[in-house]
Amino acid sequence: MSLFLTRRTFGAFALAALAPLAAQAQAWPSKPIRWVVAYPAGGGSDFLARQLAPQLGWQLGQTIVIDNRPGAAGIIGTDNAAKSPADGYTIVTGDNGAMVFHEAMYKKIPYSPTDLAPVGFMARFPLIVAVNPSAGFSDARQWLDALKKNPGKFSYASPGIGSPHHLAMELLKSRTQTFVVHVPYRGTAMAVQDVIAGQVPMMVLDTAAGLPQIRSGKVKALAVMSKKRIASLPDVPTLDELGVKDFEVTAWQGLFVPKGTPADIVARLTAEMNKAITTPEVKSKLEDFGLEVLPSDGPALASFIQKETTFWHALIKERGLSAEQ
């Protein structure tokens, strides 16, 4: 009889101890959520987060605070998020660089992409081959022919070594057996200005940075790096149309949480994020900025990253690329 009472008493104590934890899980979120953006305010990643955060916060019933932590091509902010408590109160934007390229472009980074759990894909920026209008390229075919016939004569700008823009051009060079000199900059703004000024004849631009310059006539769009033509530039051909088959590179953005974040919290974040990003007002603003909205879930994003990692790490090795010069 005493043993039965002891077990029953122990069970009561155990339930009492677990009750606050269960209540805490059910109450999530009970305080503001921090959204780490590993780039400066005003860029594409920051724009996406700031457009989505108010709607997502409203749905969750809590404020979402954007925490910009730029530096080292996104490594500083991503590392900060990866080392944060896995309690559902830190979320982070992950992209090609942080989740795929950096591990191959650097000898060592302070985090592993597996330190972050995917919540889901959010959106992507299509990439555009753009040139200075006076660079002498009449159209995309003439441009590609000029690159093939004149190895080393031309150069291209990029926002930085290891950016999607840089690696997209390296893939194009590999596929077309061309040699174009890389001129890396520290960010998109300076690179674009030098292309506009004619200091460098060409670069790969994402739609966020490129569309305003293309529409103003300051740069000329020759080709898009998507599989299909994009709605904002319906007259600009794809590289596939130019004979570079199965070519697709975008600057993509996903949402992540520290590894170990409770599965029920991740599942709710996925559902609410997909709802928020497809809200007509939010979706319209993102598309006006040049983004393609692509909601998904964690497993789909994890599978995508695995394929991307295999592909890009092989290319980086093949071309001997490194961010450590």
RAURKA-V685662 format. One record per pair of residues at least 12 apart in sequence whose ideal C-beta (glycine too) atoms are under 10 Angstrom apart, sorted by the first residue. I is the first residue (numbers start at 0). J is the second residue. D is the distance in whole Angstrom. If there is no record, write none. Layout:
BEGIN
i=[I,I]
j=[J,J]
d=[D,D]
END
This chain:
BEGIN
i=[23,24,24,24,24,24,25,27,27,27,27,27,27,27,27,27,27,28,28,28,28,28,28,28,28,28,28,28,28,29,29,29,29,30,30,30,30,30,31,31,31,31,31,31,32,32,32,32,32,32,32,32,32,32,32,32,32,32,33,33,33,33,33,33,33,33,33,33,33,33,34,34,34,34,34,34,34,34,34,34,34,34,34,34,34,34,34,35,35,35,35,35,35,35,35,35,35,35,35,35,35,35,35,35,35,35,35,36,36,36,36,36,36,36,36,36,36,36,36,36,36,37,37,37,37,37,37,37,37,37,37,37,37,37,37,37,37,37,37,37,37,37,38,38,38,38,38,38,38,38,38,38,38,38,39,39,39,39,39,40,40,40,41,41,42,42,42,42,42,42,42,42,43,43,43,43,43,43,43,43,43,43,43,43,43,43,44,44,44,44,44,44,44,44,44,44,44,44,44,45,45,45,45,46,46,46,46,46,46,47,47,47,47,47,47,47,47,47,47,47,47,47,47,48,48,48,48,48,48,48,48,48,48,49,49,49,50,50,50,50,50,50,50,50,50,50,50,51,51,51,51,51,51,51,51,51,51,51,51,51,51,51,52,52,52,52,53,53,54,54,54,54,54,54,54,54,55,55,55,55,55,55,55,55,55,55,56,56,57,57,57,58,58,58,58,58,58,58,59,59,59,59,59,59,61,63,65,66,66,66,66,66,68,68,69,71,71,71,71,71,72,72,72,72,72,72,72,72,72,72,72,72,72,72,73,73,73,73,73,73,73,73,73,73,73,73,74,74,74,74,74,74,74,74,75,76,76,76,77,77,77,77,77,77,77,77,77,77,77,77,77,77,77,78,78,78,78,78,78,79,79,79,80,80,80,80,80,80,80,80,80,81,81,81,81,81,81,81,81,81,81,81,81,81,82,82,82,82,83,83,83,83,84,84,84,85,85,85,85,85,85,85,85,85,85,85,86,86,86,86,86,86,87,87,87,87,87,87,87,87,87,88,88,88,88,89,89,89,89,90,90,90,90,90,90,90,90,90,91,91,91,91,91,91,91,92,92,92,92,92,93,93,93,93,93,93,93,93,93,93,93,93,94,94,94,94,94,94,94,94,94,95,95,95,95,95,95,95,95,95,95,95,95,95,95,95,95,96,96,96,96,96,96,96,96,97,97,97,97,97,98,98,98,98,98,98,98,98,98,98,98,98,98,99,99,99,99,99,99,99,99,99,99,99,99,99,99,99,100,100,100,100,100,100,100,100,100,100,100,100,100,100,101,101,102,102,102,102,103,103,103,103,103,103,103,103,103,103,103,103,104,104,104,104,104,104,104,104,104,104,104,104,105,105,105,105,106,106,106,107,108,111,112,112,112,112,113,113,113,114,114,114,114,115,115,115,115,115,115,115,116,116,116,116,116,116,116,116,116,116,116,117,117,117,117,117,117,117,117,117,117,117,117,117,117,117,117,118,118,118,118,118,118,118,118,118,118,118,118,118,118,118,118,118,118,118,119,119,119,119,119,119,119,119,119,119,119,119,119,119,119,119,119,119,119,120,120,120,120,120,120,120,120,120,120,120,120,120,120,120,120,120,121,121,121,121,121,121,121,121,121,121,121,121,121,121,121,122,122,122,122,122,122,122,122,122,122,122,122,122,122,122,122,123,123,123,123,123,123,123,123,123,123,123,123,123,123,123,124,124,124,124,124,124,124,124,124,124,124,124,124,124,124,124,125,125,125,125,125,125,125,125,125,125,125,125,125,125,125,125,125,125,125,125,125,125,126,126,126,126,126,126,126,126,126,126,126,126,126,126,126,126,126,126,126,127,127,127,127,127,127,127,127,127,127,127,127,127,127,127,127,127,127,127,127,127,127,127,127,128,128,128,128,128,128,128,128,128,128,128,128,128,128,128,128,128,128,128,128,129,129,129,129,129,129,129,129,129,129,129,129,129,129,129,129,129,129,129,129,129,130,130,130,130,130,130,130,130,130,130,130,130,130,131,131,131,131,131,131,131,131,131,131,131,131,131,132,132,132,132,132,132,133,133,133,134,134,134,134,134,134,134,134,134,135,135,136,136,136,136,136,137,137,138,138,138,138,138,139,139,139,139,139,139,139,139,139,139,140,140,140,140,140,140,141,142,142,142,142,142,142,143,143,143,143,143,143,143,143,143,144,145,145,146,146,146,146,146,146,146,146,147,147,147,147,148,149,149,149,150,150,150,150,150,150,151,151,151,151,152,152,152,152,153,153,153,153,153,153,153,154,154,154,154,154,154,154,154,154,155,155,155,155,155,155,155,155,155,155,155,155,155,155,155,155,156,156,156,156,156,156,156,156,156,156,156,156,156,156,156,156,156,156,156,157,157,157,157,157,157,157,157,157,157,157,158,158,158,158,158,158,158,158,158,158,158,158,158,158,158,159,159,159,159,159,159,159,160,160,160,160,160,160,160,160,160,161,161,161,161,161,161,162,162,162,162,162,162,162,162,162,163,163,163,163,163,163,163,163,164,164,164,164,164,164,164,164,164,164,164,164,165,165,165,165,165,165,166,166,166,166,166,166,166,167,167,167,167,167,167,167,167,167,168,168,168,168,168,168,169,169,169,169,169,169,169,169,169,170,170,170,170,170,170,170,170,170,170,171,171,171,171,171,171,171,172,173,173,173,174,174,174,174,174,174,175,175,175,175,175,179,179,180,181,182,182,182,182,183,183,184,184,186,187,187,187,187,187,187,188,190,190,190,190,191,191,191,191,191,191,191,192,192,194,194,194,195,195,195,195,196,201,201,201,202,203,203,203,203,204,204,204,204,205,205,205,205,205,206,206,206,206,206,206,206,206,206,206,206,206,206,207,207,207,207,207,208,208,209,209,209,209,210,210,210,210,210,210,211,211,213,213,213,214,214,219,220,220,220,220,221,221,221,221,222,222,222,222,222,222,222,222,222,223,223,223,223,223,223,223,223,223,224,224,224,224,224,224,224,224,224,225,225,225,225,225,225,225,225,226,226,226,226,226,226,227,227,227,228,229,229,230,230,231,231,231,231,232,248,249,249,250,251,251,251,251,251,251,252,252,253,253,253,253,253,253,253,253,253,254,254,254,254,254,254,254,255,255,255,255,256,256,262,265,265,266,266,268,269,269,269,269,269,269,269,270,270,272,272,272,273,273,273,273,274,275,276,276,276,276,277,277,282]
j=[86,86,87,261,263,264,263,59,61,86,87,88,261,263,264,267,268,56,59,60,61,62,63,86,87,88,264,267,268,60,61,87,88,61,62,86,87,88,56,61,62,63,64,88,52,55,56,59,61,62,63,64,87,88,89,90,256,268,62,63,64,65,66,79,80,83,88,89,90,91,48,49,51,52,55,56,63,64,65,66,67,80,89,90,91,92,254,48,64,65,66,67,68,75,76,77,78,79,80,81,83,89,90,91,92,93,255,48,49,52,65,66,67,68,69,73,76,80,91,92,252,66,67,68,69,70,71,72,73,74,75,76,77,78,79,80,91,92,93,94,96,97,67,68,69,70,72,73,76,92,94,96,97,186,67,68,69,70,186,65,67,69,67,188,67,69,158,186,187,188,207,208,92,94,122,124,187,205,206,207,208,250,252,288,289,290,67,69,73,76,92,93,94,97,121,124,207,250,252,65,67,69,92,207,284,285,288,289,290,92,121,122,124,207,252,254,276,281,284,285,288,290,292,63,65,66,67,90,91,92,121,252,254,63,65,67,122,275,276,280,281,282,283,284,285,288,290,63,65,92,121,122,252,254,272,275,276,278,281,284,285,292,64,65,90,275,275,281,271,272,274,275,276,278,280,281,90,254,268,271,272,274,275,276,278,281,271,275,271,275,278,267,270,271,272,274,275,278,87,267,268,271,272,275,88,90,92,79,80,89,90,91,80,91,186,101,105,108,109,322,96,97,100,101,104,105,108,158,159,160,161,162,185,322,91,92,93,94,95,96,97,98,100,101,161,162,96,97,101,105,108,109,110,322,109,91,92,97,91,92,93,94,96,97,98,101,108,109,110,112,114,115,255,91,97,108,109,110,114,91,109,110,92,93,97,110,114,115,255,256,257,93,97,109,110,111,112,113,114,115,255,256,257,258,109,110,114,257,115,256,257,260,257,259,260,114,115,116,256,257,258,259,260,261,264,265,256,257,259,260,261,264,256,257,260,261,263,264,265,267,268,256,257,260,264,255,256,257,260,115,118,254,255,256,257,260,268,272,115,118,253,254,255,256,257,121,252,253,254,255,112,115,117,118,121,251,252,253,254,255,300,304,121,123,124,162,163,250,251,252,253,123,161,162,163,164,166,167,248,249,250,251,252,253,304,307,311,159,161,162,163,165,166,250,322,110,112,115,253,255,112,113,115,117,251,253,255,300,301,303,304,307,308,112,163,166,251,303,304,305,306,307,308,309,310,311,312,315,160,161,162,163,165,166,307,308,311,312,314,315,320,322,161,322,308,311,312,315,161,166,308,311,312,313,314,315,316,320,321,322,160,161,162,165,166,311,312,315,320,321,322,323,161,321,322,323,321,322,323,323,322,258,255,258,304,308,258,301,304,255,257,258,259,253,254,255,256,257,258,260,255,256,257,258,259,260,262,265,297,300,301,253,254,255,256,265,269,295,296,297,298,299,300,301,302,303,304,253,254,255,256,260,264,265,266,267,268,269,270,271,272,273,295,296,297,300,253,254,255,265,268,269,270,272,273,276,293,294,295,296,297,298,299,300,301,251,252,253,254,272,273,276,292,293,294,295,296,297,299,300,303,304,251,252,253,254,272,273,275,276,285,290,292,293,294,295,300,249,250,251,252,253,276,282,285,286,288,289,290,291,292,293,294,163,205,206,225,248,249,250,251,252,253,289,290,291,292,293,163,164,204,205,206,207,208,209,249,250,251,252,288,289,290,291,204,205,206,207,209,210,223,224,225,227,228,229,230,231,232,247,248,249,250,289,290,291,163,164,167,168,203,204,205,206,209,222,223,224,225,229,238,247,248,249,250,164,167,202,203,204,205,206,208,209,210,212,213,218,220,221,222,223,224,225,229,231,232,235,289,142,143,155,167,168,171,201,202,203,204,209,219,220,221,222,223,224,235,238,241,155,156,191,194,195,200,201,202,203,204,208,209,212,213,217,218,219,220,221,222,235,142,153,155,194,199,200,201,202,218,219,220,221,222,193,194,195,196,197,198,199,200,201,202,217,218,219,195,197,216,217,218,219,197,200,219,153,194,197,199,200,201,218,219,221,153,200,153,200,201,219,221,219,221,219,221,222,236,241,220,221,222,223,235,236,237,238,240,241,221,222,236,240,241,242,221,200,201,219,221,222,241,171,175,177,221,222,238,241,242,243,241,177,200,171,172,175,176,177,178,179,201,175,176,177,178,177,177,178,179,172,176,177,178,179,180,177,178,179,180,178,179,180,200,177,178,179,180,199,200,201,179,180,181,182,198,199,200,201,202,168,169,171,172,179,180,181,182,183,190,194,199,200,201,202,203,168,181,182,183,184,187,189,190,191,192,193,194,198,199,200,201,202,203,204,169,181,182,183,184,187,190,199,202,203,204,183,184,185,186,187,188,189,190,191,202,203,204,205,208,250,183,184,185,186,187,190,322,181,183,184,185,320,321,322,323,324,183,315,320,321,322,323,183,184,186,187,190,203,205,250,322,203,205,224,248,249,250,251,311,183,187,190,202,203,204,205,208,209,224,248,250,181,183,202,203,320,322,203,248,311,314,315,318,320,203,205,224,238,246,247,248,249,250,181,201,202,203,224,248,181,203,248,311,314,315,317,318,320,224,238,243,246,247,248,310,311,314,318,203,222,224,238,243,246,248,318,314,317,318,238,242,243,244,245,246,238,241,242,243,246,200,201,199,320,194,198,199,202,322,324,199,202,208,202,204,205,207,208,209,208,202,203,204,208,204,208,209,211,212,217,218,212,217,212,217,218,212,215,217,218,217,218,219,221,218,222,224,248,250,218,220,250,289,224,249,250,289,290,220,223,225,229,231,232,249,250,286,288,289,290,291,250,285,288,289,290,250,289,223,231,232,289,229,231,232,287,288,289,288,289,231,232,235,231,232,235,232,234,235,236,235,236,238,241,235,236,237,238,239,240,241,243,246,235,236,237,238,239,240,246,247,249,237,238,239,243,246,247,248,249,250,237,238,239,246,247,248,249,291,238,239,245,246,247,249,239,240,247,240,289,291,286,291,286,287,289,291,289,311,291,293,290,291,293,300,303,304,307,290,293,272,293,295,297,299,300,301,303,304,268,269,272,273,276,297,300,268,297,300,304,268,297,297,296,297,296,297,297,294,295,296,297,298,299,300,294,296,294,295,296,292,294,295,296,294,294,290,292,293,294,292,294,294]
d=[9,10,9,7,7,8,9,9,9,8,5,8,8,8,6,8,10,9,6,7,4,9,9,10,6,7,8,9,10,9,8,10,9,7,9,10,10,7,8,6,4,7,5,8,9,8,7,7,6,8,5,7,7,5,7,6,10,9,10,8,5,8,5,10,9,8,6,5,7,9,5,9,9,6,9,9,5,7,5,7,10,9,8,5,7,7,9,9,10,8,5,8,6,10,5,8,10,6,4,9,8,7,7,4,7,10,9,5,8,10,6,7,5,7,8,9,7,10,8,5,10,10,8,6,6,8,9,9,4,7,7,3,5,9,8,8,7,7,9,8,9,6,7,9,5,9,9,6,7,8,9,10,10,9,6,10,5,9,8,8,5,9,9,9,9,9,10,8,8,9,8,9,10,9,9,6,9,6,9,4,7,7,8,8,8,8,9,10,8,10,5,10,7,10,10,10,10,9,6,7,6,9,9,7,9,8,6,10,8,7,6,6,9,9,6,10,9,10,10,7,8,7,10,9,5,10,9,9,9,6,9,9,9,10,6,10,10,9,9,9,6,10,10,5,6,8,9,8,10,10,7,9,10,9,7,6,6,9,6,10,8,10,8,6,10,9,9,9,9,10,8,4,8,6,8,5,9,9,8,6,6,8,4,8,9,9,10,9,10,8,10,10,9,5,9,6,6,9,10,8,8,6,10,9,9,8,10,8,9,9,10,9,8,9,10,9,9,9,9,9,6,8,9,7,8,9,10,10,6,8,6,8,10,7,10,9,9,7,10,5,5,10,10,8,9,10,8,7,6,8,6,7,8,10,9,7,9,8,6,9,7,9,9,4,8,8,9,9,6,9,9,7,9,10,9,8,5,5,9,8,10,9,9,9,9,9,9,7,7,8,7,10,9,8,4,8,9,9,4,5,9,10,6,8,8,7,8,8,10,9,5,10,7,9,9,10,10,8,7,4,6,4,4,8,9,10,9,8,9,7,8,8,7,9,6,7,9,4,8,9,8,9,10,9,9,10,7,6,8,10,7,6,7,6,9,9,7,9,7,9,9,8,5,7,8,8,6,7,7,8,8,6,8,9,10,9,8,5,7,4,9,9,10,9,10,10,8,7,6,5,7,9,9,8,5,10,8,10,9,8,6,6,9,10,9,7,8,9,6,7,7,10,9,9,9,9,7,8,10,9,5,10,7,8,9,7,8,9,10,10,6,8,8,7,9,9,9,10,6,10,10,5,5,10,9,5,8,10,10,5,8,8,9,6,9,9,6,9,10,7,9,8,7,7,8,10,7,10,9,10,8,7,4,9,9,4,7,8,9,9,7,4,10,10,9,9,9,6,6,6,4,8,8,8,5,6,8,9,6,10,10,9,9,10,7,8,7,10,10,9,7,5,9,9,10,4,7,6,6,9,6,5,7,5,8,6,9,6,7,10,8,6,8,6,8,9,9,9,8,4,8,8,4,5,9,9,7,7,4,6,6,9,10,6,9,10,5,5,10,10,6,10,9,8,6,8,7,6,9,9,8,5,9,6,7,9,9,6,5,5,6,9,7,6,10,7,8,5,8,10,9,9,9,5,7,4,8,9,7,5,7,10,8,5,6,6,7,9,10,6,9,9,8,7,7,9,9,9,10,8,5,9,7,9,6,9,9,10,4,6,5,6,9,10,9,9,9,10,4,6,4,7,9,10,7,5,9,6,8,10,9,4,5,6,9,9,6,4,8,8,9,6,6,8,10,7,5,10,9,10,6,7,5,10,10,5,10,8,9,9,9,6,8,7,9,6,7,7,5,9,5,7,6,8,8,10,7,4,8,10,10,9,6,6,6,10,10,9,7,5,7,7,9,5,8,10,7,9,5,8,7,5,7,9,8,9,7,7,9,8,9,9,9,8,8,7,8,6,8,10,10,7,5,4,8,7,9,8,10,10,10,9,7,10,10,7,6,7,5,9,6,7,7,9,4,7,5,7,9,10,7,10,9,7,10,6,4,8,7,5,8,6,10,9,6,7,8,5,9,8,5,7,9,9,6,7,9,9,7,8,7,5,6,9,9,8,9,7,9,4,7,10,8,10,10,8,10,8,8,8,6,10,10,10,7,9,9,10,9,4,5,10,8,6,9,8,8,6,9,9,9,9,6,9,9,9,8,10,5,8,9,9,7,8,9,8,9,6,8,8,10,9,10,9,8,7,10,4,8,6,9,7,7,6,10,9,9,9,9,10,9,7,4,8,10,9,5,8,7,9,9,9,10,9,9,5,7,9,6,7,6,4,7,5,9,5,7,8,9,6,10,10,9,5,7,6,7,10,9,9,7,8,5,5,7,10,8,5,8,6,9,9,4,8,9,6,6,8,4,9,7,4,9,9,9,6,7,5,7,9,6,10,6,7,10,8,6,8,6,4,9,9,6,9,8,9,9,9,8,10,5,7,6,7,9,8,8,8,5,10,10,8,8,5,9,7,9,9,8,9,4,10,8,10,9,9,10,9,9,8,10,8,8,9,6,7,4,8,10,10,8,8,7,4,7,7,9,10,10,9,7,7,7,10,8,8,9,9,7,7,7,7,9,8,5,10,6,10,9,9,4,9,9,7,9,8,5,9,9,8,10,10,10,7,8,9,6,7,9,10,9,7,10,6,9,9,6,9,8,9,8,7,7,7,8,8,7,7,6,8,10,5,8,9,7,9,9,9,6,10,9,8,9,9,10,9,5,9,9,9,9,9,10,9,8,8,9,5,9,8,6,10,9,9,7,6,8,10,6,8,7,10,10,8,9,6,7,10,5,6,10,9,9,8,8,10,7,8,9,7,8,10,10,10,8,5,7,9,10,9,10,7,6,8,9,9,10,8,3,7,8,9,10,6,5,7,10,8,10,9,9,7,10,6,8,9,8,5,10,9,9,7,9,9,10,10,6,9,5,10,7,8,10,9,6,6,7,5,10,8,6,9,9,5,7,6,8,10,9,10,10,10,8,6,10,9,6,7,5,7,10,6,9,9,9,6,8,7,8,9,6,8,8,5,10,9,10,9,8,9,8,8,9,9,9,6,10,10,9,8,9,10,9,8,9,8,10,9,8,9,10,9,8,9,10,5,10,8,8,7,8,6,10,9,9,8,10,9,8,10,7,9,9,9,6,9,8,9,9,8,5,6,10,10,9,10,9,7,10,9,10,4,8,8,9,9,10,6,9,5,7,6,10]
END
